[in-house]
Amino acid sequence: MAEDKVLSAKEVAAVLGVCEMTIYRWVAAGKLKPMRIGRILRFRHSQLLIAMERFEEQSENRDTHRPEWS
């Protein structure tokens, strides 16, 4: 079984194409679950993939529930 890569908040931000502060906001909102090493946050690659799938599903649901304008 392959090791689960551990990423910093900066690396996660680069992967997702957002600023690092957004990653900290998502953690505070409970959208991402980090591992804490003291005050340092680290993210498992597998958990990042799960979060990305969840974000994608929410985005798709939002697109399909738009009100129709007459």
N, C-alpha and C positions, 0 to 999 in steps of 0.2 A: 504494500500500500504506500502511495507517495505521501511525502510530508505535506502538511497544509502550510503554505507560505504565510508568513506574518508580515503585514504591511503597516507603515506609519500613516498618520493622518495625511501627511503631505503626499505620500504615494497614492493613497486612496483618492485624494482630490484630483491628482493628475490622471488617474485611470478613468474617473467619472467626468472629468472635464469641468469641475467646479472649483471654487476657491476653498482653501483649507478651512476658513471660518464656517463655511456651509457644512462641512463634515462635523465640526463641533456643535453646530445648531441641531443637526440631525441626531447626534448622540443625545443631546439634552431633550429632544422631542421623543426619544425612544425609537427612532427609525433605524438606527444602526446600533449594534451592540459591540462595544469594544472589550478587549481584555485590558485590565489596568495593572500597570507595573509601577507602583507608587502613584505619581501624578501623570505618568506617561501612558498614552493610549496606543494600543496596537490592535490591529484588526486581522482576523483570520480570513484568508482568501475565500474559503468556502462560505463563510458568513456573508461576505461581500456579494458573492454570486446570488445567494438567497435573497438578500436585500434588493439587488438589482432586478430580479424577477418580480418581486413584490411591487417595486416602483413601476415596472412596466405594466403589470396587471392593473394597477390603480390608474395609470395614464390611459390605458385602453378603455377602462370602465368610464372614465370621465368623458372621453371622446364620444362614446356611444350614448351617453345620457344628456347630450346637449339639447336644450329646448329648440324646437323648430320655429323659425321666425316666419311669420306670414306677411 
